[in-house]
Amino acid sequence: MDSSAVVTPPYVAGPLRLYPFRGLMLSPSRIGDPSSARAFARPYRDVAARLTSWERRGLVHHDTEPAVYLHEYTVAGIVVRGLVGALDISRRATSRADRAVYPHEGVHPAQAEELAERMAEMQMNPAPILLVHRGPAAVRTLLARVAAAPPTHEFTDRAEQEHRVWAITDPDDLGALEAALAGSRALIADGHHRYAAYLRLQRDDPGGSHDLGLAMLVDQDETPLFLGAIHRVLVGTGLDDLRDACDRIGATFHRTTETAAVGALAPGCLAATDGTTWATLALPVPHGRAAVEVLHEQLVPALTDEPARIGYHHAVEEAMAHLSRSKGTALLMPAPDFDLVLRIVAAGRLLPEKATSFQPKPSVGVLIRSLLDGAPDRH
């Protein structure tokens, strides 16, 4: 198989379930520290032993009782709160109506395989994948009561993220959460390749700890993640090339000023620049589709010569800096709409690669799941 091929990962079947697990947490002095990320680097087989050593030295806390965790983190004034648990991935959906977890972009099989091998050697899920949903009222009510009590852990990490964590262990609360979440449908916000790695491990070793994968479920209505755009740089493509491609697909190309181009950004309108000249591209975006789909499905294929490569950048400044190093055109994208993304995945489609940027993400090390703890009793 072509290692650059992008494929659709399998869909997990409902009901959506987050099971308790015995959380591992790095010392606050290590969370948010770049050296902590290097602790999960090769050789992966040494990571579990390294964490055990740190645990003996008091640098890692390992809960004695399984819990589903409420994790709240604050970054630059943005507060995000989510449930962290062991996501049941043991069943594959057989119909669209049966799907409980929705990826919104494809994955590279080789990358997913590498991550699966890494987790198998480390014997852990080092960080939760990030899921978003519209939370049921019953879940909000229960979590509001949980958050009204003193947190189990409260600290500021080395990256200046503020964290509060509550361990939910009461059987009645866990049962109420399971019942309230059963009908939920969740979108993968971050971690598509780790999700695919979970499924690959479960396929190869069903019935044990690989039937679950660590996940954080955020209520997008309660404490929403910011959904931003990821801009493109078409290396080797000029503005005249884009103008001609626009003519071919019925899009409108208009040269203008930087201020006007950036101000015109809208669901169907992109801003383009070669670093000197600016233009707007009004794309023919049908109802129910996103501009990034039209860009990759119609505009880029309409270019006389395909770009030498496409660069992806979360910040406009990064895209402009790329232009200073490589001749080409930067395309500034509008921020995608969350409800539109939901409609696209519910219709069975995926967005092009790197179409969304959900922010902020939690620091690594707040909650880790050891695969050596096994799987909980699942009735």
C-alpha angles and dihedrals in degrees: 000000000000105000089216093055117118118217136183112255117227120269120244115229125235154279093084107230132181110191127199119261135178103261123222115207128186119227110275088242089063099042112097092015113125089222089064090061088053088056087071092052127104134337085055094182089067095056097084091050090046092054091047088054091049090049090056089051093050094251094115128045117209115191116231095209126054115246144168105234133219105212121190120185130178124206122179090337095312111123119203123182126186146159115252118202146129105286115220106237096160097111130057121215115249096191138025091252090056096058118115102169121046123199111202099198137035128255137226106243094214092055092048090049091052092050091048091052090047093052092046091053094044091044091219148083098239096195137009122254110239118245128181130199142152101265123227116247091244091059092049092051093050094046092048088057091047092049091050089068124075111278122250089229130018125175148126114244131218091269089055094250111147115223136194120179129187121191111218107205105145108117092220092052092046091049092049091050092049092051094045095047097044095094097040124118117209132200120215105240097175134001106050093152093046088050090052089047090053090054093047091052091047092049091053097042111024126177100041141062091321090067084080135052129193113257140168116213115204125192104229091200096050106040104359126203114232109254110210138172129260110219126217135223114200102206113214093012119116132202091254089055089053092047091055091047090050090054090053095054099036096255123142119242117194128175112220144140126299092248093050094044094051091043090054094060107130139146090282101027130078130190118228133191139168089204094271110040125046133206142169125234114204104196127203095246112178120219111278095024133098129235090239089060092053090046094056099031099044117006101046093045088050092061113109090228121025116238116270084236140332120241122204123211133177094203130050089226090058092051092049091048089053089055090055088060102036130036110241145087129289117218113202109208129210116244109265120244115244095218090050090052089051092051092049095053092042087056089056098254131124127216120237118272115289096009097141139038116200111193150228106027123195121253116263116256102040092105125010127173120218114214088206089072089070127214125312123244104276114196 
